[in-house]
Amino acid sequence: MIPFSVQFQPGGTLYEQVVYAATKAMMSGRLRPGDPFPSVRTLSRELKINPNTAHKVITHLVSAGLLEIRAGVGAVVAFRPEVSRREIAALLDHEMEALVVEAKRLGIEMDDVAESLAAHWKRLTPKDRLFSKEKDTQGGRSRR
């Protein structure tokens, strides 16, 4: 079983898409340091990709410092310093560009996109988490 999902899209290479999905899972905390990473054989079988592509993915993640190979264990997620907010935000660059392109194609203004994004953000944020964030930003006072 693969501990992250890959939505293969036309236009990008399979290799880049798998690297992106794995990196996103690591940066977001879905894959934590020390967690086992799928083998070449498992990646190849589960994602239905060539074993050479799966090997290239793992080699890239190891060279990027995201994975380490442990004798007798295999590949595991590497322990890394805390990820910056900028690094995490960069994971959405592709989706943000696609959103902007589609909004421009449809003639939607940036203010309307921002308003819609804010509405979706609020709708998808658990109320207790929203409350604690508001409390933190207000110095202990809630805006409720």
NUKE-195480 format. One record per atom (N, C-alpha, C, O): x, y, z; residue number from 1; atom name. Coordinates in steps of 0.05 Angstrom, whole numbers, always signed. Each point is the difference from the previous one (the first is absolute). Layout:
X; Y; Z; NUM; CA
...
! end
This chain:
+17; -24; +0; 1; N
-17; +24; +0; 1; CA
+18; +25; +0; 1; C
+20; +1; +14; 1; O
-28; +18; -30; 2; N
+15; +25; -3; 2; CA
-11; +20; +21; 2; C
-25; +4; +0; 2; O
+41; +8; +17; 3; N
-10; +19; +20; 3; CA
-5; +28; -10; 3; C
-1; +19; +16; 3; O
-2; -15; -42; 4; N
-7; +26; -11; 4; CA
-15; -6; -26; 4; C
+2; -21; -11; 4; O
-16; +41; +1; 5; N
-15; -4; -24; 5; CA
+12; +16; -23; 5; C
+11; +22; +4; 5; O
-13; -33; -28; 6; N
+10; +13; -24; 6; CA
-23; +1; -19; 6; C
-11; -20; -7; 6; O
+5; +44; -2; 7; N
-21; +4; -20; 7; CA
+15; +6; -26; 7; C
+6; +23; -6; 7; O
-1; -43; -10; 8; N
+15; +4; -25; 8; CA
-15; +18; -18; 8; C
-24; -4; -6; 8; O
+38; +25; -4; 9; N
-12; +19; -18; 9; CA
+16; +1; -26; 9; C
+24; -4; +0; 9; O
-38; +9; -22; 10; N
+15; +2; -25; 10; CA
+18; +24; +0; 10; C
-6; +20; +13; 10; O
+28; -22; -27; 11; N
+18; +23; -2; 11; CA
+26; -2; +16; 11; C
+21; +9; -9; 11; O
-23; -20; +33; 12; N
+24; -3; +17; 12; CA
+10; -29; -2; 12; C
-16; -18; -6; 12; O
+41; +14; +12; 13; N
+11; -27; -1; 13; CA
-10; -15; +25; 13; C
-5; +12; +21; 13; O
+2; -38; -23; 14; N
-8; -16; +23; 14; CA
+20; +3; +23; 14; C
-8; +3; +23; 14; O
+33; -3; -30; 15; N
+22; +4; +20; 15; CA
-5; +25; +16; 15; C
+0; +0; +25; 15; O
-4; +23; -39; 16; N
-4; +26; +14; 16; CA
-25; -1; +17; 16; C
+0; +12; +22; 16; O
-21; -24; -31; 17; N
-25; -1; +15; 17; CA
+2; -17; +25; 17; C
-11; +7; +20; 17; O
+26; -29; -21; 18; N
+3; -17; +23; 18; CA
+19; +15; +20; 18; C
-6; -1; +24; 18; O
+27; +13; -33; 19; N
+18; +15; +17; 19; CA
-15; +22; +14; 19; C
+2; +4; +25; 19; O
-19; +10; -40; 20; N
-16; +22; +12; 20; CA
-19; -11; +21; 20; C
-2; +12; +22; 20; O
-12; -33; -27; 21; N
-19; -11; +19; 21; CA
+13; -10; +25; 21; C
-9; +4; +22; 21; O
+32; -17; -25; 22; N
+15; -10; +23; 22; CA
+11; +23; +17; 22; C
-2; +0; +24; 22; O
+13; +20; -38; 23; N
+10; +24; +14; 23; CA
-22; +14; +15; 23; C
+4; +9; +23; 23; O
-26; -6; -36; 24; N
-23; +13; +13; 24; CA
-9; -15; +25; 24; C
-6; +12; +21; 24; O
+6; -38; -22; 25; N
-8; -17; +23; 25; CA
+20; +4; +23; 25; C
-8; +0; +23; 25; O
+33; +3; -30; 26; N
+21; +4; +21; 26; CA
-2; +28; +12; 26; C
+2; +3; +24; 26; O
-5; +17; -41; 27; N
-1; +27; +10; 27; CA
-25; +6; +16; 27; C
+0; +16; +19; 27; O
-22; -30; -26; 28; N
-25; +5; +14; 28; CA
-3; -16; +26; 28; C
-18; +5; +16; 28; O
+37; -24; -12; 29; N
-1; -16; +24; 29; CA
-15; -26; -2; 29; C
-2; -15; +19; 29; O
-9; +9; -43; 30; N
-13; -25; -4; 30; CA
+20; -23; +2; 30; C
-6; -21; +10; 30; O
+30; +26; -20; 31; N
+23; -19; +3; 31; CA
+19; +14; +19; 31; C
+9; +22; -5; 31; O
-4; -35; +27; 32; N
+17; +12; +21; 32; CA
+28; -13; +1; 32; C
+4; -22; -10; 32; O
+15; +37; +21; 33; N
+27; -11; +1; 33; CA
+0; -27; +14; 33; C
-13; -5; +20; 33; O
+28; -14; -33; 34; N
+1; -27; +10; 34; CA
-20; -19; -12; 34; C
+2; -24; +2; 34; O
-23; +35; -15; 35; N
-20; -17; -13; 35; CA
+12; -15; -23; 35; C
+17; +11; -14; 35; O
-24; -36; +10; 36; N
+10; -15; -23; 36; CA
-11; +12; -26; 36; C
-22; +10; -1; 36; O
+39; -11; -19; 37; N
-8; +9; -27; 37; CA
-2; -25; -18; 37; C
+16; -18; +3; 37; O
-35; +18; -21; 38; N
-4; -24; -16; 38; CA
+25; -7; -17; 38; C
+16; +18; -8; 38; O
-12; -43; +4; 39; N
+23; -9; -16; 39; CA
-5; +6; -30; 39; C
-22; +7; -8; 39; O
+43; -11; -8; 40; N
-3; +3; -29; 40; CA
-22; -18; -10; 40; C
-17; +8; -16; 40; O
+18; -33; +25; 41; N
-20; -20; -9; 41; CA
-28; +8; +7; 41; C
-19; -2; -16; 41; O
+15; +12; +41; 42; N
-26; +8; +9; 42; CA
-10; +25; -15; 42; C
-23; +0; -10; 42; O
+40; +20; +7; 43; N
-7; +24; -16; 43; CA
-8; -8; -28; 43; C
-21; +9; -10; 43; O
+37; -26; -2; 44; N
-5; -8; -28; 44; CA
-27; -15; -2; 44; C
-16; +6; -18; 44; O
+11; -25; +35; 45; N
-24; -16; -1; 45; CA
-25; +17; +7; 45; C
-19; -1; -15; 45; O
+20; +16; +37; 46; N
-24; +15; +9; 46; CA
-7; +23; -18; 46; C
-24; +6; -5; 46; O
+44; +8; -6; 47; N
-5; +23; -17; 47; CA
-1; -7; -29; 47; C
-6; +17; -17; 47; O
+13; -42; +11; 48; N
+0; -10; -28; 48; CA
+19; +17; -17; 48; C
-6; +9; -22; 48; O
+31; -6; +33; 49; N
+21; +14; -14; 49; CA
+23; -19; -4; 49; C
+3; -20; +13; 49; O
+14; +27; -32; 50; N
+24; -16; -6; 50; CA
+18; -1; +25; 50; C
+4; +21; +13; 50; O
+8; -44; -7; 51; N
+19; -1; +22; 51; CA
+23; +19; -2; 51; C
+10; +10; +21; 51; O
-1; -4; -45; 52; N
+21; +20; -3; 52; CA
-9; +28; +9; 52; C
+16; +15; +11; 52; O
-41; -9; -17; 53; N
-11; +26; +9; 53; CA
-2; +1; +30; 53; C
+6; +20; +13; 53; O
-15; -42; -1; 54; N
-2; -2; +30; 54; CA
+27; +3; +12; 54; C
+3; +13; +21; 54; O
+17; -26; -33; 55; N
+28; +2; +11; 55; CA
+10; +29; -2; 55; C
+13; +10; +18; 55; O
-19; +3; -40; 56; N
+8; +28; -5; 56; CA
-13; +18; +22; 56; C
+12; +19; +9; 56; O
-38; -24; -3; 57; N
-14; +15; +21; 57; CA
+15; -2; +27; 57; C
+6; +20; +13; 57; O
+0; -45; -5; 58; N
+13; -4; +26; 58; CA
+28; +12; +0; 58; C
+8; +12; +19; 58; O
+6; -15; -41; 59; N
+27; +11; -2; 59; CA
-1; +30; +3; 59; C
+17; +12; +13; 59; O
-36; +1; -26; 60; N
-3; +29; +2; 60; CA
-7; +8; +29; 60; C
+12; +19; +10; 60; O
-30; -33; +3; 61; N
-8; +8; +27; 61; CA
+23; -5; +20; 61; C
+3; +15; +19; 61; O
+14; -35; -24; 62; N
+23; -4; +17; 62; CA
+20; +23; -5; 62; C
+10; +11; +20; 62; O
-5; -4; -45; 63; N
+20; +21; -5; 63; CA
-10; +27; +9; 63; C
+16; +18; +6; 63; O
-42; -14; -4; 64; N
-12; +25; +10; 64; CA
+0; +1; +30; 64; C
-7; +20; +12; 64; O
+15; -42; +1; 65; N
+0; -1; +29; 65; CA
-26; -6; +13; 65; C
-3; +3; +24; 65; O
-17; -11; -40; 66; N
-27; -6; +11; 66; CA
-2; -29; +9; 66; C
-16; -6; +18; 66; O
+32; -12; -29; 67; N
+0; -28; +8; 67; CA
+28; -8; +7; 67; C
+20; +12; -9; 67; O
-18; -32; +26; 68; N
+26; -12; +5; 68; CA
-3; -30; -2; 68; C
-22; -11; +6; 68; O
+43; -3; -14; 69; N
-1; -29; -2; 69; CA
+13; -11; +25; 69; C
+23; +6; +6; 69; O
-37; -24; +7; 70; N
+10; -13; +24; 70; CA
+4; -30; -6; 70; C
-18; -13; -11; 70; O
+41; +3; +19; 71; N
+6; -28; -4; 71; CA
-21; -18; +14; 71; C
-6; +5; +23; 71; O
-4; -24; -38; 72; N
-19; -19; +11; 72; CA
-28; +11; +3; 72; C
-19; -15; +6; 72; O
+15; +41; -11; 73; N
-27; +12; +2; 73; CA
-10; +10; -27; 73; C
-23; -4; -7; 73; O
+41; +17; -8; 74; N
-8; +12; -25; 74; CA
-1; +30; +2; 74; C
+12; +12; +18; 74; O
-28; +0; -35; 75; N
-3; +29; +0; 75; CA
-19; +9; +22; 75; C
-21; -12; +3; 75; O
+29; +33; +11; 76; N
-17; +12; +20; 76; CA
+1; +30; -3; 76; C
+19; +11; -12; 76; O
-39; +3; +21; 77; N
-1; +29; -1; 77; CA
+22; +11; +18; 77; C
+2; -8; +23; 77; O
+14; +26; -34; 78; N
+23; +11; +15; 78; CA
-10; +20; +21; 78; C
-20; +13; -3; 78; O
+36; -11; +24; 79; N
-4; +21; +20; 79; CA
+11; +25; -11; 79; C
+24; +1; -8; 79; O
-40; +20; +7; 80; N
+9; +25; -12; 80; CA
-6; +23; +20; 80; C
-18; -3; +17; 80; O
+31; +25; -21; 81; N
-7; +23; +16; 81; CA
-29; +9; -7; 81; C
-10; -8; -20; 81; O
-2; +23; +38; 82; N
-27; +8; -5; 82; CA
-3; +14; -27; 82; C
+17; +15; -9; 82; O
-39; -21; -4; 83; N
-5; +11; -27; 83; CA
-12; +28; +3; 83; C
-18; +4; +17; 83; O
+27; +14; -33; 84; N
-10; +27; +1; 84; CA
-27; +3; -13; 84; C
-8; -17; -16; 84; O
-6; +37; +24; 85; N
-27; +5; -12; 85; CA
+3; +5; -30; 85; C
-17; -8; -15; 85; O
+39; +20; +7; 86; N
+4; +6; -29; 86; CA
+4; -27; -15; 86; C
-11; -3; -22; 86; O
+26; -16; +34; 87; N
+4; -26; -14; 87; CA
-27; -14; -2; 87; C
-6; -13; -21; 87; O
-10; +14; +42; 88; N
-26; -13; -1; 88; CA
-18; +13; -21; 88; C
-13; -13; -16; 88; O
+12; +40; +16; 89; N
-16; +14; -20; 89; CA
+9; -5; -28; 89; C
-17; -1; -18; 89; O
+42; -4; +14; 90; N
+11; -5; -27; 90; CA
-12; -26; -12; 90; C
-1; -4; -24; 90; O
-9; -14; +42; 91; N
-12; -25; -10; 91; CA
-25; +6; -15; 91; C
-9; -17; -16; 91; O
-3; +40; +19; 92; N
-25; +6; -14; 92; CA
+4; +18; -24; 92; C
-20; +8; -13; 92; O
+45; -3; +5; 93; N
+5; +17; -23; 93; CA
-15; -9; -25; 93; C
-13; +17; -13; 93; O
+14; -42; +7; 94; N
-13; -11; -24; 94; CA
-31; +5; +1; 94; C
-12; +9; -19; 94; O
+0; -16; +42; 95; N
-29; +3; +3; 95; CA
-8; +30; -1; 95; C
-20; +7; -11; 95; O
+37; +10; +24; 96; N
-6; +29; +0; 96; CA
+1; +11; -29; 96; C
-17; +15; -8; 96; O
+37; -24; -7; 97; N
+2; +10; -28; 97; CA
-24; -10; -16; 97; C
-11; +15; -16; 97; O
+3; -40; +20; 98; N
-23; -11; -14; 98; CA
-25; +16; +7; 98; C
-17; +5; -18; 98; O
+14; +2; +43; 99; N
-23; +16; +9; 99; CA
-1; +27; -13; 99; C
-20; +9; -10; 99; O
+43; +4; +9; 100; N
+2; +27; -12; 100; CA
-5; -1; -30; 100; C
-15; +16; -11; 100; O
+26; -36; -2; 101; N
-4; -3; -29; 101; CA
-30; -4; -6; 101; C
-11; +12; -18; 101; O
-2; -30; +33; 102; N
-28; -5; -4; 102; CA
-18; +24; +7; 102; C
-18; +6; -15; 102; O
+25; +8; +36; 103; N
-15; +25; +7; 103; CA
+2; +20; -22; 103; C
-19; +13; -7; 103; O
+43; -9; -3; 104; N
+4; +20; -22; 104; CA
-15; -9; -25; 104; C
-12; +16; -14; 104; O
+13; -42; +9; 105; N
-14; -10; -24; 105; CA
-30; +6; +2; 105; C
-14; +6; -20; 105; O
+3; -9; +45; 106; N
-28; +5; +4; 106; CA
-7; +29; +5; 106; C
-24; +8; +2; 106; O
+44; +9; -1; 107; N
-4; +29; +5; 107; CA
-7; +7; +28; 107; C
-13; +20; +5; 107; O
+21; -36; +14; 108; N
-5; +5; +28; 108; CA
+22; +18; +11; 108; C
+24; -5; -4; 108; O
-32; +26; +19; 109; N
+19; +19; +11; 109; CA
+14; -12; +25; 109; C
-11; -17; +13; 109; O
+35; +27; -7; 110; N
+15; -10; +22; 110; CA
-15; +3; +27; 110; C
+1; -18; +17; 110; O
-14; +40; -13; 111; N
-15; +4; +25; 111; CA
-22; -21; +3; 111; C
-4; -10; +23; 111; O
-9; +2; -44; 112; N
-20; -21; +1; 112; CA
+12; -27; +6; 112; C
-11; -16; +15; 112; O
+35; +11; -27; 113; N
+14; -25; +6; 113; CA
+8; -1; +30; 113; C
-4; -20; +13; 113; O
+15; +42; -3; 114; N
+8; +2; +28; 114; CA
-24; -4; +18; 114; C
+2; -14; +21; 114; O
-24; +26; -27; 115; N
-24; -2; +16; 115; CA
-10; -29; +0; 115; C
-8; -11; +21; 115; O
+8; -2; -44; 116; N
-8; -28; -2; 116; CA
+19; -18; +16; 116; C
-9; -19; +13; 116; O
+35; +24; -16; 117; N
+20; -16; +15; 117; CA
-5; +3; +30; 117; C
+1; -20; +15; 117; O
-5; +44; -6; 118; N
-5; +5; +29; 118; CA
-25; -15; +9; 118; C
+0; -11; +22; 118; O
-21; +11; -38; 119; N
-25; -13; +7; 119; CA
+5; -31; +2; 119; C
-10; -12; +19; 119; O
+24; +1; -38; 120; N
+6; -28; +1; 120; CA
+18; -7; +24; 120; C
-4; -20; +14; 120; O
+24; +37; -9; 121; N
+18; -4; +23; 121; CA
-16; -1; +26; 121; C
+4; -18; +16; 121; O
-22; +37; -13; 122; N
-16; +2; +25; 122; CA
-18; -24; +2; 122; C
-3; -12; +22; 122; O
-10; +4; -44; 123; N
-18; -23; +0; 123; CA
+14; -26; +7; 123; C
-11; -17; +13; 123; O
+36; +14; -22; 124; N
+15; -25; +4; 124; CA
+18; +0; +25; 124; C
+13; -20; +6; 124; O
-14; +42; +10; 125; N
+16; +1; +24; 125; CA
-18; -8; +23; 125; C
-21; +12; +5; 125; O
+29; -33; +10; 126; N
-16; -8; +23; 126; CA
-4; +24; +19; 126; C
+18; +15; +5; 126; O
-42; -13; +6; 127; N
-7; +23; +17; 127; CA
+18; +2; +24; 127; C
+8; +23; +7; 127; O
-1; -45; +6; 128; N
+17; +2; +23; 128; CA
+28; +9; -7; 128; C
+13; +14; +15; 128; O
-3; -22; -39; 129; N
+26; +10; -9; 129; CA
-1; +29; -7; 129; C
+19; +15; +6; 129; O
-40; -7; -19; 130; N
-4; +28; -7; 130; CA
-1; +17; +25; 130; C
+12; +22; +2; 130; O
-27; -32; +19; 131; N
-2; +15; +25; 131; CA
+27; +3; +13; 131; C
+6; +22; +9; 131; O
+10; -43; -8; 132; N
+26; +2; +13; 132; CA
+19; +19; -15; 132; C
+16; +14; +12; 132; O
-18; -14; -39; 133; N
+17; +18; -16; 133; CA
-8; +29; +5; 133; C
+17; +18; +3; 133; O
-43; -13; -3; 134; N
-10; +27; +6; 134; CA
+9; +9; +27; 134; C
+8; +23; +4; 134; O
-10; -41; +15; 135; N
+8; +6; +28; 135; CA
+30; +7; +1; 135; C
+8; +19; +13; 135; O
+9; -35; -28; 136; N
+28; +5; +0; 136; CA
+7; +28; -13; 136; C
+17; +14; +10; 136; O
-31; -7; -31; 137; N
+6; +25; -14; 137; CA
-11; +24; +15; 137; C
+8; +23; -5; 137; O
-27; -27; +22; 138; N
-12; +22; +15; 138; CA
+10; +2; +28; 138; C
-11; +14; +17; 138; O
+33; -28; -11; 139; N
+12; +2; +27; 139; CA
-18; -12; +21; 139; C
-2; +10; +23; 139; O
-12; -32; -30; 140; N
-16; -14; +20; 140; CA
-29; +7; -2; 140; C
-17; -12; +13; 140; O
+10; +32; -30; 141; N
-28; +8; -3; 141; CA
-10; -12; -26; 141; C
+14; +1; -21; 141; O
-38; -12; +21; 142; N
-12; -11; -24; 142; CA
-17; +21; -13; 142; C
-11; +18; +14; 142; O
+8; -19; -40; 143; N
-17; +18; -15; 143; CA
-29; -11; -1; 143; C
-17; +13; -12; 143; O
+12; -35; +24; 144; N
-27; -11; -1; 144; CA
-20; +15; +16; 144; C
-23; -7; +1; 144; O
! end
